[in-house]
Amino acid sequence: MKNQAMFTSNRQTWKTPKQTYEDLDKEFNFDFDPCPANPDFNGLEVEWGESNYVNPPYKTKLQDDFVNKALEEWEKGKTVVMLLPSRTGTKRFHKLLRGGGGV
């Protein structure tokens, strides 16, 4: 049985816990965030940095857009670390897991 609360949210911009970000930054040395809390740009329309931290909005369509953009940037040799809901029972998760490209 699906719990609809797991797939919806009135709030689309959840901040990453500070310690989580700091721990990841120590390892990956981020130089760009295409999804900052109060952006003055569209992260889907700009070139990303060499090491990117991505916590996209929770709407599935926007997540898909950011996953696809992340794959494009990764194919350019860039590092991309994404914070995404772990919905391992979805078709979209298994498509990515099998290496089928974007979503």
C-alpha angles and dihedrals in degrees: 000000000000120000105218091203088068091058102041138054134174087212116063101181112065115173119233113248107262095236092049091053094044092050092050092044091055089059101037104027095220118216099176141037114192090188107048121167095257107020124190090192139047108255090206092060102047135074110258127226128256094266116030135190113201126189100165128194112280097242106114094228092053091045089053091050092051093046089053092047090047090054090051091051092045090052087058088060098261126139115243125184115184132193106212134158111266101238098158095168095064127101090232092058093050092047089057093041092055090053093246092147126244130356 
